[in-house]
Amino acid sequence: MKSTPVLLAAVLLAGAVLAATAGANGSPYSPGLVYGWGGVPTGDGVRFVAFGMPKSTIVAAVRARDGRVLRSAVVKRSYGVPLVAYDGTAGGLSGDRRRLVLASYGPLPGARGQTRFLVLRASTLRPRSRVVLRGSWSFDAVSPDGATLYLTQHLRAGEHPLYRVRTFDLETRELGPALVDRLEAERDMGGEPVSRASSRDGRWAYTLYARKDHEPFVHALDTEKREAFCVDLPLALTHNTQWELRLKLNERTRSLRVTRGRTTWASVDTSSWKVTRETG
């Protein structure tokens, strides 16, 4: 829907109220949600932002250059733009830029409660689909056409979190089984998602995970074929140092660099998953 003066005023008021808290509102088991002007970028100078209220959410498409609200809407319940890594990377926008996914906070793993997801049409910000799941879940990725959600089911919190990535088909409304790592045939994963890099078309989502008592690894998710590959990184680093690592994707050379500051520590060939240690 188009912005009205009243709704626009509400957006601006919400921005003023939430300016101090805009950004990651993390949790013990997922990167959390982002409220305020940060939002998720579209790649063409526009950001989708959400201002969560107790019983509703203001969603807006904002031009980053001058802050102009291009369109906005109010939806029922409180939602935020999902974060996909602790470095502040936001997600939720499909590769074709036609679908926007918002999420709610869920209960702690093992506790009773529900997690909600809301899929909007990016062109109008009108709701297209609502997803309600029992238990603790968070958003991980969405297929390029916006038809499939990739959701993380949190099985255990604490120092050694445990979770699974599962699909939700928005057409059939079916929750798929846990994705199996094509390299090691494992379903359960552990660690904290500290950095995310994605292909321009939204097909591939690469996430670097830090682990307290193990080496870090990269989770490569093919959101078109519903396949996942976990690539261990031969880096003997402390848990705190692993949190400083970042991913840099070069699609032309099909390489994924693992960096810390200006130093490249390792590189991953995204066609063969071969890892080359660069330094350290």
MINUSE-355533 format. One record per residue (C-alpha): x, y, z; chain. Coordinates in Angstrom, 1 decimal. Layout:
{u: X, v: Y, w: Z, chain: A}
...
This chain:
{u: 0.0, v: 0.0, w: 0.0, chain: A}
{u: 1.1, v: 3.6, w: -0.6, chain: A}
{u: 2.3, v: 5.7, w: 2.3, chain: A}
{u: -0.3, v: 8.0, w: 3.8, chain: A}
{u: 0.6, v: 11.0, w: 5.9, chain: A}
{u: -0.5, v: 9.3, w: 9.1, chain: A}
{u: 1.5, v: 6.1, w: 8.3, chain: A}
{u: 4.5, v: 8.1, w: 7.2, chain: A}
{u: 4.4, v: 10.0, w: 10.5, chain: A}
{u: 4.2, v: 6.7, w: 12.3, chain: A}
{u: 7.2, v: 5.4, w: 10.5, chain: A}
{u: 9.2, v: 8.5, w: 11.3, chain: A}
{u: 8.1, v: 8.4, w: 15.0, chain: A}
{u: 9.0, v: 4.8, w: 15.3, chain: A}
{u: 12.4, v: 5.5, w: 13.8, chain: A}
{u: 13.0, v: 8.2, w: 16.4, chain: A}
{u: 11.9, v: 6.0, w: 19.2, chain: A}
{u: 14.0, v: 3.0, w: 18.1, chain: A}
{u: 17.1, v: 4.9, w: 16.9, chain: A}
{u: 19.0, v: 3.9, w: 20.0, chain: A}
{u: 18.1, v: 0.3, w: 19.7, chain: A}
{u: 18.1, v: -0.2, w: 16.0, chain: A}
{u: 20.3, v: -3.2, w: 15.0, chain: A}
{u: 20.8, v: -6.7, w: 16.2, chain: A}
{u: 18.7, v: -7.9, w: 19.1, chain: A}
{u: 20.5, v: -11.1, w: 19.5, chain: A}
{u: 19.6, v: -14.3, w: 21.4, chain: A}
{u: 21.5, v: -17.2, w: 22.9, chain: A}
{u: 20.7, v: -19.4, w: 19.9, chain: A}
{u: 20.4, v: -17.2, w: 16.8, chain: A}
{u: 21.7, v: -13.8, w: 15.5, chain: A}
{u: 18.2, v: -12.4, w: 16.2, chain: A}
{u: 16.2, v: -9.7, w: 14.4, chain: A}
{u: 17.0, v: -6.1, w: 13.4, chain: A}
{u: 14.6, v: -3.2, w: 13.9, chain: A}
{u: 14.9, v: 0.3, w: 12.6, chain: A}
{u: 16.6, v: 1.9, w: 9.6, chain: A}
{u: 19.2, v: -0.9, w: 9.0, chain: A}
{u: 17.0, v: -3.5, w: 7.5, chain: A}
{u: 17.9, v: -5.5, w: 4.4, chain: A}
{u: 19.3, v: -3.9, w: 1.2, chain: A}
{u: 17.9, v: -4.7, w: -2.2, chain: A}
{u: 21.1, v: -3.9, w: -4.1, chain: A}
{u: 19.6, v: -0.9, w: -5.9, chain: A}
{u: 19.8, v: 1.7, w: -3.2, chain: A}
{u: 16.6, v: 0.7, w: -1.3, chain: A}
{u: 16.3, v: -1.0, w: 2.1, chain: A}
{u: 13.3, v: -2.9, w: 3.6, chain: A}
{u: 13.0, v: -2.0, w: 7.2, chain: A}
{u: 10.7, v: -3.0, w: 10.1, chain: A}
{u: 9.6, v: -1.3, w: 13.2, chain: A}
{u: 8.2, v: -3.9, w: 15.6, chain: A}
{u: 5.5, v: -2.7, w: 18.0, chain: A}
{u: 3.8, v: -4.8, w: 20.8, chain: A}
{u: 0.9, v: -5.8, w: 18.6, chain: A}
{u: 1.9, v: -4.7, w: 15.1, chain: A}
{u: 4.8, v: -4.0, w: 12.7, chain: A}
{u: 5.4, v: -1.1, w: 10.4, chain: A}
{u: 7.2, v: -2.3, w: 7.3, chain: A}
{u: 8.7, v: 0.2, w: 4.8, chain: A}
{u: 10.8, v: 0.4, w: 1.6, chain: A}
{u: 13.2, v: 3.3, w: 2.2, chain: A}
{u: 15.6, v: 4.9, w: -0.2, chain: A}
{u: 19.0, v: 4.8, w: 1.4, chain: A}
{u: 20.3, v: 7.9, w: -0.3, chain: A}
{u: 17.9, v: 10.4, w: 1.4, chain: A}
{u: 15.7, v: 8.3, w: 3.7, chain: A}
{u: 12.6, v: 8.8, w: 1.6, chain: A}
{u: 9.8, v: 6.2, w: 2.4, chain: A}
{u: 8.8, v: 4.8, w: -1.0, chain: A}
{u: 6.0, v: 2.6, w: 0.4, chain: A}
{u: 4.9, v: 1.3, w: 3.8, chain: A}
{u: 2.3, v: -0.9, w: 5.5, chain: A}
{u: 1.2, v: -2.1, w: 8.9, chain: A}
{u: 0.9, v: -5.8, w: 9.6, chain: A}
{u: -0.5, v: -7.6, w: 12.6, chain: A}
{u: 1.9, v: -8.9, w: 15.3, chain: A}
{u: 5.5, v: -8.0, w: 16.0, chain: A}
{u: 8.1, v: -9.0, w: 13.4, chain: A}
{u: 11.6, v: -7.9, w: 12.5, chain: A}
{u: 14.0, v: -8.3, w: 9.6, chain: A}
{u: 16.0, v: -11.6, w: 10.3, chain: A}
{u: 19.7, v: -11.5, w: 10.8, chain: A}
{u: 21.6, v: -14.4, w: 9.3, chain: A}
{u: 25.0, v: -13.9, w: 11.0, chain: A}
{u: 26.4, v: -12.2, w: 14.0, chain: A}
{u: 28.4, v: -9.8, w: 11.9, chain: A}
{u: 25.0, v: -8.0, w: 11.3, chain: A}
{u: 24.2, v: -9.4, w: 7.9, chain: A}
{u: 20.4, v: -9.3, w: 7.3, chain: A}
{u: 18.4, v: -11.6, w: 5.2, chain: A}
{u: 14.8, v: -12.3, w: 4.1, chain: A}
{u: 14.8, v: -10.9, w: 0.6, chain: A}
{u: 14.5, v: -13.5, w: -2.2, chain: A}
{u: 16.9, v: -13.4, w: -5.1, chain: A}
{u: 14.3, v: -12.2, w: -7.6, chain: A}
{u: 13.5, v: -9.3, w: -5.1, chain: A}
{u: 9.8, v: -10.3, w: -5.1, chain: A}
{u: 9.4, v: -11.7, w: -1.6, chain: A}
{u: 10.4, v: -10.4, w: 1.8, chain: A}
{u: 10.4, v: -12.6, w: 4.8, chain: A}
{u: 10.0, v: -11.3, w: 8.4, chain: A}
{u: 10.3, v: -13.3, w: 11.5, chain: A}
{u: 9.4, v: -13.2, w: 15.2, chain: A}
{u: 11.4, v: -14.4, w: 18.2, chain: A}
{u: 10.6, v: -17.9, w: 19.3, chain: A}
{u: 11.0, v: -19.7, w: 22.7, chain: A}
{u: 14.3, v: -21.1, w: 23.9, chain: A}
{u: 15.1, v: -24.5, w: 22.6, chain: A}
{u: 13.1, v: -27.1, w: 24.5, chain: A}
{u: 10.6, v: -24.6, w: 25.8, chain: A}
{u: 7.0, v: -24.4, w: 24.9, chain: A}
{u: 5.9, v: -21.7, w: 22.4, chain: A}
{u: 5.8, v: -20.8, w: 18.7, chain: A}
{u: 7.9, v: -19.0, w: 16.1, chain: A}
{u: 6.2, v: -17.0, w: 13.4, chain: A}
{u: 7.3, v: -16.0, w: 9.9, chain: A}
{u: 5.6, v: -13.6, w: 7.5, chain: A}
{u: 6.1, v: -13.5, w: 3.8, chain: A}
{u: 5.3, v: -10.2, w: 2.1, chain: A}
{u: 5.0, v: -9.2, w: -1.6, chain: A}
{u: 8.0, v: -6.8, w: -1.9, chain: A}
{u: 6.2, v: -4.6, w: -4.5, chain: A}
{u: 3.2, v: -3.9, w: -2.3, chain: A}
{u: 4.3, v: -5.1, w: 1.2, chain: A}
{u: 1.0, v: -7.0, w: 1.4, chain: A}
{u: 1.1, v: -10.4, w: 3.3, chain: A}
{u: 1.4, v: -13.4, w: 1.0, chain: A}
{u: 1.9, v: -16.2, w: 3.5, chain: A}
{u: 2.1, v: -16.8, w: 7.2, chain: A}
{u: 4.0, v: -19.6, w: 8.8, chain: A}
{u: 3.6, v: -20.7, w: 12.4, chain: A}
{u: 5.8, v: -23.4, w: 13.8, chain: A}
{u: 6.0, v: -25.0, w: 17.3, chain: A}
{u: 9.3, v: -24.6, w: 19.0, chain: A}
{u: 12.4, v: -22.6, w: 18.5, chain: A}
{u: 13.2, v: -21.6, w: 14.9, chain: A}
{u: 15.0, v: -18.8, w: 13.0, chain: A}
{u: 15.3, v: -17.7, w: 9.4, chain: A}
{u: 18.3, v: -19.0, w: 7.4, chain: A}
{u: 17.7, v: -18.4, w: 3.7, chain: A}
{u: 15.0, v: -18.2, w: 1.0, chain: A}
{u: 15.1, v: -19.7, w: -2.5, chain: A}
{u: 15.6, v: -17.2, w: -5.4, chain: A}
{u: 12.0, v: -17.5, w: -6.5, chain: A}
{u: 10.7, v: -17.1, w: -2.9, chain: A}
{u: 8.9, v: -20.4, w: -2.9, chain: A}
{u: 11.0, v: -22.2, w: -0.3, chain: A}
{u: 12.1, v: -21.0, w: 3.1, chain: A}
{u: 15.2, v: -22.5, w: 4.8, chain: A}
{u: 14.6, v: -22.4, w: 8.5, chain: A}
{u: 16.9, v: -23.3, w: 11.4, chain: A}
{u: 15.4, v: -25.6, w: 14.0, chain: A}
{u: 17.1, v: -25.0, w: 17.3, chain: A}
{u: 17.5, v: -28.2, w: 19.3, chain: A}
{u: 19.8, v: -27.1, w: 22.1, chain: A}
{u: 21.2, v: -23.7, w: 23.3, chain: A}
{u: 24.1, v: -23.0, w: 25.7, chain: A}
{u: 27.8, v: -23.2, w: 25.0, chain: A}
{u: 27.4, v: -26.0, w: 22.5, chain: A}
{u: 24.3, v: -25.1, w: 20.4, chain: A}
{u: 22.8, v: -27.8, w: 18.2, chain: A}
{u: 20.4, v: -27.2, w: 15.3, chain: A}
{u: 19.2, v: -28.5, w: 11.9, chain: A}
{u: 18.3, v: -26.7, w: 8.7, chain: A}
{u: 14.9, v: -27.6, w: 7.2, chain: A}
{u: 12.9, v: -26.5, w: 4.3, chain: A}
{u: 9.3, v: -25.1, w: 4.3, chain: A}
{u: 7.5, v: -25.2, w: 1.0, chain: A}
{u: 5.2, v: -22.2, w: 0.8, chain: A}
{u: 3.0, v: -23.8, w: -1.9, chain: A}
{u: 2.4, v: -27.2, w: -0.3, chain: A}
{u: 2.8, v: -25.9, w: 3.3, chain: A}
{u: 5.0, v: -28.9, w: 4.0, chain: A}
{u: 8.0, v: -28.9, w: 6.4, chain: A}
{u: 10.8, v: -30.9, w: 4.9, chain: A}
{u: 13.3, v: -33.2, w: 6.8, chain: A}
{u: 16.6, v: -31.9, w: 8.0, chain: A}
{u: 19.1, v: -31.2, w: 5.1, chain: A}
{u: 21.9, v: -33.7, w: 5.0, chain: A}
{u: 25.5, v: -32.6, w: 4.6, chain: A}
{u: 26.5, v: -33.9, w: 1.2, chain: A}
{u: 30.1, v: -34.2, w: 2.2, chain: A}
{u: 29.8, v: -35.9, w: 5.6, chain: A}
{u: 26.2, v: -37.2, w: 5.6, chain: A}
{u: 25.4, v: -35.4, w: 8.9, chain: A}
{u: 22.1, v: -33.7, w: 9.8, chain: A}
{u: 22.9, v: -31.9, w: 13.0, chain: A}
{u: 25.2, v: -28.9, w: 13.2, chain: A}
{u: 26.8, v: -26.9, w: 16.0, chain: A}
{u: 28.4, v: -23.5, w: 16.3, chain: A}
{u: 27.5, v: -19.9, w: 15.9, chain: A}
{u: 27.0, v: -18.2, w: 12.5, chain: A}
{u: 29.5, v: -15.3, w: 12.5, chain: A}
{u: 29.6, v: -14.3, w: 8.8, chain: A}
{u: 27.5, v: -14.7, w: 5.7, chain: A}
{u: 28.2, v: -14.3, w: 2.0, chain: A}
{u: 25.6, v: -14.9, w: -0.8, chain: A}
{u: 25.7, v: -15.1, w: -4.5, chain: A}
{u: 24.1, v: -12.2, w: -6.4, chain: A}
{u: 21.2, v: -14.3, w: -7.6, chain: A}
{u: 20.4, v: -15.6, w: -4.1, chain: A}
{u: 21.0, v: -19.2, w: -5.0, chain: A}
{u: 24.0, v: -19.8, w: -2.7, chain: A}
{u: 24.2, v: -18.9, w: 0.9, chain: A}
{u: 27.6, v: -19.4, w: 2.5, chain: A}
{u: 27.8, v: -19.1, w: 6.3, chain: A}
{u: 31.0, v: -19.3, w: 8.4, chain: A}
{u: 30.4, v: -21.0, w: 11.8, chain: A}
{u: 32.6, v: -20.6, w: 14.9, chain: A}
{u: 32.9, v: -23.5, w: 17.3, chain: A}
{u: 34.1, v: -23.5, w: 20.9, chain: A}
{u: 36.1, v: -26.7, w: 20.9, chain: A}
{u: 36.6, v: -27.3, w: 17.2, chain: A}
{u: 37.8, v: -25.7, w: 14.0, chain: A}
{u: 35.5, v: -23.4, w: 12.2, chain: A}
{u: 33.5, v: -24.5, w: 9.1, chain: A}
{u: 31.6, v: -23.1, w: 6.2, chain: A}
{u: 28.0, v: -24.2, w: 5.5, chain: A}
{u: 27.3, v: -23.9, w: 1.8, chain: A}
{u: 23.6, v: -24.0, w: 1.0, chain: A}
{u: 22.2, v: -24.4, w: -2.5, chain: A}
{u: 18.7, v: -22.9, w: -2.1, chain: A}
{u: 17.7, v: -24.1, w: -5.6, chain: A}
{u: 18.6, v: -27.8, w: -5.3, chain: A}
{u: 18.0, v: -28.0, w: -1.5, chain: A}
{u: 21.5, v: -29.3, w: -0.9, chain: A}
{u: 24.0, v: -28.4, w: 1.8, chain: A}
{u: 27.8, v: -28.9, w: 2.1, chain: A}
{u: 29.8, v: -28.4, w: 5.3, chain: A}
{u: 33.5, v: -27.6, w: 4.7, chain: A}
{u: 35.8, v: -27.8, w: 7.6, chain: A}
{u: 38.6, v: -25.1, w: 7.8, chain: A}
{u: 42.0, v: -26.2, w: 9.0, chain: A}
{u: 42.5, v: -23.2, w: 11.3, chain: A}
{u: 43.6, v: -23.8, w: 14.8, chain: A}
{u: 42.1, v: -20.7, w: 16.3, chain: A}
{u: 40.6, v: -19.8, w: 19.6, chain: A}
{u: 36.9, v: -19.4, w: 19.8, chain: A}
{u: 37.2, v: -15.6, w: 20.2, chain: A}
{u: 39.4, v: -15.4, w: 17.2, chain: A}
{u: 37.0, v: -17.4, w: 15.1, chain: A}
{u: 34.4, v: -14.7, w: 15.8, chain: A}
{u: 36.6, v: -12.2, w: 14.0, chain: A}
{u: 36.7, v: -14.2, w: 10.7, chain: A}
{u: 34.7, v: -13.0, w: 7.7, chain: A}
{u: 33.7, v: -14.4, w: 4.3, chain: A}
{u: 34.4, v: -12.7, w: 1.0, chain: A}
{u: 32.9, v: -14.2, w: -2.1, chain: A}
{u: 34.3, v: -13.8, w: -5.6, chain: A}
{u: 31.9, v: -15.3, w: -8.1, chain: A}
{u: 34.1, v: -14.7, w: -11.1, chain: A}
{u: 36.9, v: -16.9, w: -9.7, chain: A}
{u: 34.5, v: -19.2, w: -7.8, chain: A}
{u: 36.4, v: -18.7, w: -4.6, chain: A}
{u: 35.4, v: -17.9, w: -1.0, chain: A}
{u: 38.0, v: -16.2, w: 1.1, chain: A}
{u: 38.2, v: -16.5, w: 4.9, chain: A}
{u: 39.6, v: -13.2, w: 6.2, chain: A}
{u: 40.5, v: -11.6, w: 9.5, chain: A}
{u: 41.0, v: -7.9, w: 9.0, chain: A}
{u: 43.1, v: -7.5, w: 5.8, chain: A}
{u: 44.6, v: -11.0, w: 6.1, chain: A}
{u: 43.3, v: -14.0, w: 4.2, chain: A}
{u: 43.6, v: -17.1, w: 6.3, chain: A}
{u: 42.1, v: -19.7, w: 3.9, chain: A}
{u: 40.2, v: -19.9, w: 0.6, chain: A}
{u: 37.6, v: -22.3, w: -0.5, chain: A}
{u: 37.0, v: -23.4, w: -4.2, chain: A}
{u: 33.2, v: -23.3, w: -4.4, chain: A}
{u: 33.2, v: -25.7, w: -7.4, chain: A}
{u: 35.2, v: -28.5, w: -5.7, chain: A}
{u: 35.1, v: -27.4, w: -2.0, chain: A}
{u: 38.9, v: -27.7, w: -1.9, chain: A}
{u: 40.4, v: -25.6, w: 1.0, chain: A}
{u: 43.7, v: -23.9, w: 0.7, chain: A}
{u: 45.3, v: -22.5, w: 3.8, chain: A}
{u: 46.8, v: -19.1, w: 3.1, chain: A}
{u: 48.4, v: -18.1, w: 6.4, chain: A}
{u: 48.4, v: -18.7, w: 10.2, chain: A}
